[in-house]
Amino acid sequence: MIKLIKENYLFLFLFVLIVLKDPIYKLFTLEEKVYNTTQCQFLEDDYNKLLEFSKIDLIYESNYVNSYIIYKDIYNYMNEITIRGGRDLNFKNNPVIYDNTLIGVIDKVNQNSSIVKLITNKNSKISVKINEEIGILEYKKGNLIVSNISNYSNISIGDSIYTSGLGNIHENIYIGEVKNIELDNKNIEKIITVNHKLNIKNIDYITVLKENV
C-alpha cells in the first residue's frame, strides 16, 4: 500500500514536471534575456559616452590629458569632483574642460587623483572676457554671473564668454554665452547671466589642459 502511494506521488510529480517544463524553461530564459538586455544597454551607454568623448574637437594648441571622473558627491557635485591623475601626471592648477568648455580648475593634487573646483563652486572666481571687456565669473543664487563690467560696455545677448588669461587660467577657454543682461542697483555695472550648457551630472570623462594655450 505504501509502495503504491509512493509510486502515485512519483507519477504525479513526473506528470507535473512534464506539463510545466515549457513554462519553467521560458521563465528562466526570460530572466536571462532581461539580464543580458540590461547588461547590453549599460555597455552601449558606456560605448556611446566614450565615442562622444573621442570625437571632441580640441581647439586649443596645448598639451592635454584625457581622464575620467572617479568620484562625485551627490550632495556636493556642484562644488567639486575627483578625477583620475595627480602628481603622477604632473597636474597642478590646470584648467579642466569638457567638449571644449571650461568646467573647473584642479584645486588639490594627490599622487594618483586630483580634486577639481568647479566653476559652479561658490568660492570660485575666474577672470573672463566678453568681447574686449574683462569681468569676474562667479556662481550666485543658482546661476553663473559675470560682474565688474561697465554699464557702457558693448555686450549683447548671445556674445561668447572666454577666460581672460589674467590669473592662473589660460586665455581663450570657452565658458558659455551671454544669456541675460541687467544693471546693478546704482546703474553702474552690468550683471550678466551666463548660459553654460554642460551638466556635470551627465559628464564622466574630461580633458586636462597641461600647457599654455
Secondary structure, 3 states (H helix, E strand, C coil): CHHHHHHHHHHHHHHHHHHCHHHHHHHHHHHHHHHHHHHHHHHHHHHHHHHHHHCCCCCCCCCEEEEEEEEECCCCCCCEEEEECCHHHCCCCCEEEECCEEEEEEEEECCCEEEEEECCCCCCCEEEEECCEEEEEEEECCEEEEEEEECCCCCCCCCEEEECCCCCCCCCCEEEEEEEEEECCCCCEEEEEEECCCCHHHCCEEEEECCCC
